[in-house]
Amino acid sequence: MEEIRGCRICVERPSGRPLPHEPRPVAILSPTARIAICGQAPGTRVHASGVPFTDPSGDRLRDWMGIGSEAFYDASRLAIVPMGFCFPGLDAKGGDLPPRRECAGQWRSRIFEAMPQIELVLAVGLYAQKWHLGAAVGDSLTATVANWRAILSASREPAILPLPHPSWRNNAWIRKNPWFENDLLPELKKRVRQLL
């Protein structure tokens, strides 16, 4: 984590345009956590706070998991490893840019080699799903998340559970896919209880 805090690769050796601001990596690594939340990248609020998921998306994710902030931010129990550690900036329409590619290439394998005790990865969003699932990713986020039972039961370590991003922008998606709240979320809460 100390090396990550000092990382400047996206400014000094960027893949494309450099990061449009000073790096402020946000992650929680742990030698004891059994669950890793793997999302996209910090947004503007998280960039300002320096703490992962300190926004409405974090509130919804904690609700999905059935835990409060105390357990969520307990590094002995839960790791948070986004695909990009720094806020990537905004696009022309005011939305977040994709996670910086430099982060995954530089850090992801090393991080998970250093955390072999992880038993469950929550792959939040398509970027994390593509990295952690590879060929098991469906044609869309919906197809991937809908295949959660097969993905979760596949003989891989750690187990991976694909989730949509908990953003309010996905409210319509959640309404269109009632199986997510009716079937997937109870399984998520059960596994979180078992591992925490």
DRENLO-224295 format. One line per 3 residues: number of its first residue (from 1); for each residue x, y, z of N, C-alpha, C, CB. Coordinates in steps of 0.1 Angstrom, whole numbers, plus 5000, padded with zeros to 4 digits. Glycine has a CB too. Layout:
N
NUM = X,Y,Z,X,Y,Z,X,Y,Z,X,Y,Z ~ ...
//
This chain:
196
1 = 5008,4988,5000,5000,5000,5000,5009,5012,5000,4991,5000,5012 ~ 5020,5012,5007,5029,5023,5007,5034,5027,4993,5041,5021,5016 ~ 5037,5016,4985,5042,5018,4971,5030,5024,4963,5046,5005,4965
4 = 5018,5020,4965,5007,5025,4957,5004,5039,4961,4994,5016,4960 ~ 5005,5043,4973,5003,5057,4977,5013,5066,4970,5005,5058,4993 ~ 5025,5061,4967,5035,5070,4960,5035,5068,4945,5048,5066,4965
7 = 5025,5061,4940,5025,5058,4925,5022,5071,4917,5014,5047,4922 ~ 5029,5073,4907,5027,5084,4898,5028,5080,4883,5038,5095,4901 ~ 5026,5067,4881,5028,5062,4867,5018,5069,4857,5025,5047,4867
10 = 5006,5072,4861,4996,5078,4852,4999,5093,4849,4982,5077,4858 ~ 5009,5098,4857,5013,5112,4854,5026,5112,4847,5014,5120,4867 ~ 5036,5103,4851,5049,5103,4846,5051,5094,4834,5059,5100,4857
13 = 5044,5083,4833,5045,5074,4822,5031,5069,4818,5054,5061,4826 ~ 5022,5079,4814,5008,5075,4811,5007,5067,4799,5000,5087,4811 ~ 4996,5059,4799,4991,5052,4787,4981,5061,4781,4986,5037,4790
16 = 4985,5070,4772,4976,5080,4767,4978,5093,4774,4961,5075,4768 ~ 4967,5101,4776,4968,5113,4783,4971,5111,4797,4954,5121,4781 ~ 4979,5120,4803,4982,5119,4817,4969,5122,4826,4993,5128,4821
19 = 4970,5117,4838,4959,5120,4848,4958,5135,4849,4962,5114,4862 ~ 4946,5141,4848,4944,5155,4848,4946,5163,4861,4931,5158,4843 ~ 4950,5155,4872,4952,5161,4885,4963,5153,4892,4939,5162,4893
22 = 4966,5157,4904,4976,5150,4912,4970,5136,4916,4981,5158,4924 ~ 4978,5126,4915,4973,5112,4919,4969,5112,4934,4983,5102,4917 ~ 4958,5106,4937,4954,5103,4951,4949,5089,4952,4944,5114,4956
25 = 4957,5079,4952,4953,5065,4952,4944,5062,4964,4964,5056,4952 ~ 4933,5055,4961,4923,5051,4971,4921,5036,4970,4910,5058,4970 ~ 4925,5029,4981,4923,5014,4982,4925,5010,4996,4933,5006,4972
28 = 4920,4998,4999,4922,4992,5013,4927,4978,5010,4909,4992,5022 ~ 4940,4975,5013,4946,4962,5012,4946,4956,5026,4960,4962,5005 ~ 4947,4942,5026,4946,4935,5039,4953,4922,5038,4932,4934,5043
31 = 4961,4918,5048,4966,4904,5048,4956,4894,5055,4979,4904,5056 ~ 4945,4899,5060,4936,4890,5067,4922,4890,5061,4935,4894,5081 ~ 4918,4900,5053,4904,4901,5048,4901,4888,5039,4902,4913,5039
34 = 4889,4884,5039,4885,4872,5031,4876,4876,5019,4878,4862,5040 ~ 4872,4889,5019,4864,4894,5008,4871,4906,5002,4850,4899,5013 ~ 4871,4907,4989,4877,4919,4982,4866,4925,4973,4889,4915,4974
37 = 4864,4938,4975,4854,4945,4966,4863,4951,4955,4846,4956,4974 ~ 4860,4948,4943,4867,4952,4932,4858,4960,4923,4874,4941,4924 ~ 4859,4973,4924,4850,4982,4916,4858,4989,4905,4844,4993,4925
40 = 4854,5000,4900,4859,5007,4889,4871,5016,4893,4849,5015,4882 ~ 4867,5028,4898,4877,5038,4902,4870,5048,4911,4884,5045,4890 ~ 4877,5056,4919,4871,5066,4928,4864,5076,4919,4881,5072,4937
43 = 4853,5081,4924,4846,5093,4918,4851,5105,4925,4831,5091,4919 ~ 4844,5116,4922,4848,5129,4927,4848,5130,4942,4840,5141,4921 ~ 4837,5125,4948,4836,5125,4963,4846,5117,4970,4822,5120,4967
46 = 4849,5105,4964,4859,5096,4970,4873,5103,4968,4859,5082,4964 ~ 4875,5109,4957,4888,5116,4955,4890,5126,4965,4888,5122,4940 ~ 4879,5134,4969,4880,5144,4979,4882,5139,4993,4868,5153,4978
49 = 4875,5128,4996,4876,5122,5009,4888,5113,5011,4864,5114,5013 ~ 4893,5106,5001,4904,5097,5002,4900,5083,5008,4915,5103,5010 ~ 4886,5082,5009,4881,5069,5015,4871,5063,5005,4873,5072,5029
52 = 4873,5050,5002,4865,5044,4992,4850,5043,4996,4869,5030,4990 ~ 4842,5045,4985,4827,5044,4987,4821,5053,4997,4824,5030,4990 ~ 4826,5065,4999,4820,5075,5007,4811,5084,4999,4831,5084,5014
55 = 4801,5077,4993,4791,5083,4985,4778,5075,4985,4796,5085,4970 ~ 4767,5079,4978,4755,5071,4978,4757,5057,4972,4745,5078,4970 ~ 4766,5056,4963,4769,5042,4958,4774,5033,4969,4779,5043,4946
58 = 4782,5038,4978,4787,5031,4989,4776,5027,4999,4798,5038,4997 ~ 4767,5036,5001,4755,5033,5009,4747,5021,5004,4746,5045,5011 ~ 4745,5022,4991,4738,5011,4984,4745,4998,4985,4734,5015,4970
61 = 4758,4998,4982,4766,4986,4982,4766,4980,4996,4781,4989,4978 ~ 4768,4988,5007,4767,4983,5020,4753,4976,5023,4770,4994,5031 ~ 4743,4983,5018,4729,4977,5020,4728,4964,5012,4719,4987,5014
64 = 4734,4963,5000,4734,4950,4993,4741,4939,5001,4740,4952,4979 ~ 4752,4943,5007,4760,4933,5014,4754,4930,5028,4774,4938,5016 ~ 4745,4938,5033,4739,4936,5046,4748,4940,5057,4734,4922,5047
67 = 4757,4950,5055,4766,4954,5066,4766,4969,5067,4781,4949,5063 ~ 4771,4974,5079,4773,4988,5081,4787,4992,5078,4769,4991,5095 ~ 4789,5005,5080,4802,5011,5078,4813,5005,5086,4801,5026,5080
70 = 4810,5002,5098,4821,4996,5107,4827,4984,5101,4815,4993,5121 ~ 4819,4974,5097,4824,4962,5091,4830,4965,5077,4813,4952,5089 ~ 4824,4974,5069,4828,4977,5056,4842,4983,5056,4818,4987,5049
73 = 4845,4992,5066,4858,4998,5066,4868,4991,5075,4857,5013,5070 ~ 4865,4979,5080,4874,4972,5088,4884,4964,5079,4866,4962,5098 ~ 4896,4969,5078,4906,4964,5069,4910,4949,5073,4918,4972,5068
76 = 4907,4945,5085,4911,4932,5088,4900,4922,5082,4911,4930,5104 ~ 4889,4927,5078,4878,4919,5073,4875,4921,5058,4866,4921,5081 ~ 4878,4932,5053,4874,4935,5039,4884,4944,5032,4860,4943,5039
79 = 4888,4939,5020,4897,4947,5011,4889,4954,5000,4908,4938,5005 ~ 4894,4966,4997,4887,4973,4986,4898,4977,4975,4880,4986,4991 ~ 4897,4970,4964,4907,4971,4954,4901,4975,4940,4915,4958,4952
82 = 4900,4988,4938,4894,4992,4925,4903,4990,4913,4890,5007,4925 ~ 4897,4989,4901,4905,4987,4889,4915,4999,4887,4896,4985,4877 ~ 4911,5011,4890,4919,5022,4890,4919,5029,4903,4915,5033,4879
85 = 4931,5032,4909,4932,5037,4922,4929,5052,4924,4945,5035,4928 ~ 4930,5060,4913,4928,5074,4913,4916,5078,4905,4941,5081,4908 ~ 4909,5089,4909,4898,5094,4901,4904,5097,4887,4892,5107,4908
88 = 4897,5091,4877,4903,5093,4863,4900,5106,4856,4898,5082,4855 ~ 4891,5114,4862,4887,5127,4856,4873,5125,4850,4897,5131,4845 ~ 4868,5136,4844,4855,5136,4838,4856,5136,4822,4847,5148,4843
91 = 4846,5130,4816,4845,5131,4801,4838,5144,4798,4838,5119,4795 ~ 4836,5146,4785,4830,5159,4780,4815,5161,4785,4830,5159,4765 ~ 4809,5150,4788,4795,5151,4793,4794,5152,4808,4787,5139,4788
94 = 4805,5152,4815,4805,5153,4830,4805,5139,4837,4793,5161,4834 ~ 4805,5128,4830,4806,5115,4836,4821,5111,4839,4800,5104,4827 ~ 4822,5101,4848,4836,5097,4851,4842,5090,4839,4836,5087,4863
97 = 4855,5092,4836,4862,5085,4826,4864,5071,4831,4876,5092,4823 ~ 4868,5061,4822,4871,5048,4826,4883,5047,4835,4873,5039,4814 ~ 4884,5037,4843,4896,5035,4852,4909,5036,4843,4896,5022,4860
100 = 4919,5041,4849,4932,5042,4842,4937,5028,4840,4942,5051,4850 ~ 4942,5025,4828,4947,5011,4825,4961,5009,4832,4949,5009,4810 ~ 4968,5019,4835,4981,5017,4842,4980,5010,4855,4988,5031,4844
103 = 4970,5013,4862,4968,5007,4876,4968,4991,4875,4956,5012,4883 ~ 4959,4986,4867,4957,4972,4867,4970,4965,4862,4946,4968,4857 ~ 4976,4970,4852,4989,4965,4847,5000,4965,4857,4993,4972,4834
106 = 5001,4976,4864,5012,4977,4874,5010,4970,4887,5014,4992,4876 ~ 4997,4970,4891,4995,4965,4905,4986,4953,4908,4989,4976,4913 ~ 4977,4950,4899,4966,4940,4902,4972,4926,4906,4957,4939,4891
109 = 4980,4921,4897,4986,4908,4900,4993,4907,4913,4995,4903,4888 ~ 5002,4918,4915,5010,4918,4928,5001,4919,4940,5019,4931,4928 ~ 4990,4927,4939,4981,4928,4951,4975,4914,4954,4970,4938,4948
112 = 4969,4908,4944,4963,4895,4947,4972,4884,4951,4954,4891,4936 ~ 4985,4885,4946,4995,4875,4951,4998,4878,4966,5008,4877,4942 ~ 4997,4890,4970,5000,4894,4984,4988,4891,4993,5004,4908,4985
115 = 4976,4888,4987,4964,4886,4995,4958,4872,4991,4954,4897,4993 ~ 4966,4861,4993,4961,4848,4989,4949,4843,4997,4972,4838,4990 ~ 4946,4850,5009,4936,4845,5018,4922,4850,5013,4938,4851,5031
118 = 4921,4858,5002,4908,4862,4997,4900,4850,4992,4910,4873,4986 ~ 4888,4849,4997,4879,4838,4993,4868,4842,4984,4873,4831,5005 ~ 4865,4855,4984,4854,4860,4976,4857,4874,4970,4840,4861,4984
121 = 4856,4875,4957,4858,4888,4950,4844,4893,4945,4868,4887,4938 ~ 4840,4905,4949,4828,4911,4944,4833,4920,4932,4821,4919,4955 ~ 4830,4915,4920,4834,4922,4908,4823,4932,4904,4837,4912,4896
124 = 4825,4944,4908,4815,4954,4907,4817,4962,4894,4815,4964,4919 ~ 4808,4960,4884,4809,4967,4871,4817,4959,4861,4815,4980,4873 ~ 4816,4963,4849,4821,4956,4837,4836,4956,4837,4816,4961,4825
127 = 4843,4967,4841,4858,4967,4841,4863,4956,4850,4863,4981,4845 ~ 4858,4955,4862,4863,4945,4872,4859,4931,4867,4857,4947,4886 ~ 4847,4930,4861,4843,4916,4856,4852,4912,4845,4829,4917,4852
130 = 4856,4920,4836,4865,4916,4825,4878,4912,4830,4867,4928,4815 ~ 4884,4919,4840,4897,4915,4846,4896,4902,4853,4902,4926,4855 ~ 4886,4901,4862,4886,4889,4871,4880,4877,4864,4878,4892,4883
133 = 4871,4879,4854,4864,4867,4848,4869,4863,4834,4849,4870,4847 ~ 4876,4872,4828,4881,4869,4815,4871,4864,4805,4893,4859,4816 ~ 4873,4852,4800,4864,4846,4790,4850,4843,4795,4870,4833,4784
136 = 4848,4843,4809,4835,4840,4814,4826,4852,4814,4837,4836,4829 ~ 4831,4864,4809,4822,4876,4808,4813,4874,4797,4831,4889,4806 ~ 4800,4877,4799,4790,4876,4789,4791,4888,4779,4776,4876,4795
139 = 4781,4888,4770,4780,4899,4760,4777,4912,4765,4770,4895,4749 ~ 4772,4913,4778,4769,4925,4784,4770,4924,4799,4754,4930,4780 ~ 4769,4935,4806,4769,4934,4821,4757,4926,4826,4769,4948,4827
142 = 4746,4928,4819,4734,4920,4823,4736,4905,4822,4721,4925,4815 ~ 4741,4901,4810,4744,4887,4808,4753,4881,4818,4749,4885,4793 ~ 4763,4889,4821,4773,4884,4831,4767,4883,4845,4785,4893,4832
145 = 4760,4893,4849,4754,4893,4863,4743,4882,4863,4749,4907,4867 ~ 4735,4881,4852,4725,4870,4852,4731,4856,4853,4717,4872,4839 ~ 4743,4854,4849,4750,4841,4850,4757,4840,4863,4760,4840,4838
148 = 4753,4847,4873,4761,4847,4886,4762,4834,4893,4754,4857,4896 ~ 4751,4825,4892,4752,4812,4898,4763,4804,4893,4738,4805,4897 ~ 4764,4803,4879,4774,4795,4873,4788,4801,4876,4772,4794,4858
151 = 4789,4814,4876,4802,4821,4878,4806,4818,4893,4801,4836,4876 ~ 4797,4819,4902,4800,4817,4916,4804,4803,4919,4788,4822,4925 ~ 4797,4794,4912,4800,4779,4915,4811,4773,4907,4787,4771,4913
154 = 4817,4781,4898,4829,4776,4890,4840,4773,4900,4833,4787,4880 ~ 4848,4763,4897,4859,4759,4906,4871,4768,4904,4863,4744,4903 ~ 4870,4780,4909,4881,4789,4909,4883,4795,4923,4879,4801,4898
157 = 4895,4799,4926,4898,4805,4939,4904,4818,4936,4906,4796,4948 ~ 4900,4829,4941,4888,4830,4949,4875,4829,4941,4888,4843,4957 ~ 4864,4827,4948,4851,4827,4941,4848,4841,4937,4839,4821,4950
160 = 4841,4843,4926,4838,4857,4921,4823,4858,4919,4845,4859,4907 ~ 4818,4869,4924,4804,4873,4923,4803,4886,4915,4797,4873,4937 ~ 4797,4885,4903,4796,4898,4895,4784,4906,4900,4794,4895,4880
163 = 4786,4919,4901,4775,4928,4905,4775,4940,4896,4777,4933,4920 ~ 4763,4947,4894,4763,4959,4887,4769,4970,4896,4748,4963,4882 ~ 4772,4981,4890,4776,4992,4899,4764,4997,4907,4782,5004,4890
166 = 4766,5000,4920,4755,5004,4929,4751,5019,4927,4759,5002,4943 ~ 4754,5025,4916,4751,5039,4913,4736,5040,4911,4758,5044,4900 ~ 4731,5052,4914,4717,5055,4911,4713,5054,4897,4713,5070,4917
169 = 4724,5055,4888,4722,5054,4874,4716,5040,4870,4734,5057,4866 ~ 4718,5031,4879,4714,5017,4876,4700,5014,4882,4724,5007,4881 ~ 4693,5024,4887,4679,5021,4892,4670,5015,4882,4673,5035,4897
172 = 4670,5019,4870,4662,5013,4860,4666,4999,4857,4662,5021,4846 ~ 4679,4996,4857,4684,4982,4855,4679,4973,4866,4700,4982,4854 ~ 4680,4978,4878,4675,4970,4890,4660,4967,4889,4679,4977,4903
175 = 4652,4977,4885,4638,4975,4883,4635,4965,4872,4631,4988,4880 ~ 4643,4965,4861,4641,4956,4850,4645,4942,4853,4648,4961,4838 ~ 4653,4940,4863,4659,4927,4866,4656,4923,4881,4674,4927,4864
178 = 4643,4920,4884,4640,4917,4898,4647,4905,4904,4625,4915,4899 ~ 4652,4896,4895,4660,4885,4900,4672,4889,4908,4664,4876,4889 ~ 4677,4901,4905,4689,4906,4912,4686,4908,4927,4694,4920,4906
181 = 4675,4915,4930,4672,4917,4944,4666,4904,4951,4662,4929,4946 ~ 4659,4897,4943,4652,4885,4948,4661,4873,4950,4640,4881,4940 ~ 4670,4871,4941,4679,4859,4942,4693,4862,4945,4678,4852,4928
184 = 4699,4871,4938,4714,4873,4940,4717,4880,4953,4719,4882,4928 ~ 4710,4890,4957,4713,4898,4969,4712,4889,4982,4704,4910,4971 ~ 4702,4880,4983,4702,4871,4995,4714,4862,4995,4690,4862,4995
187 = 4719,4858,4984,4731,4849,4983,4743,4858,4987,4733,4843,4969 ~ 4744,4870,4982,4755,4879,4986,4755,4881,5001,4754,4892,4978 ~ 4744,4884,5007,4743,4887,5021,4748,4875,5029,4729,4891,5025
190 = 4743,4863,5025,4747,4850,5032,4762,4848,5031,4739,4838,5025 ~ 4768,4850,5020,4782,4848,5019,4790,4858,5027,4787,4848,5004 ~ 4786,4870,5027,4792,4881,5034,4792,4877,5049,4786,4894,5032
193 = 4780,4873,5054,4779,4869,5068,4788,4858,5071,4764,4865,5071 ~ 4789,4848,5063,4798,4836,5065,4813,4840,5066,4796,4826,5054 ~ 4817,4849,5057,4831,4853,5056,4835,4864,5066,4834,4857,5042
196 = 4826,4872,5070,4830,4882,5080,4829,4877,5094,4821,4895,5078
//
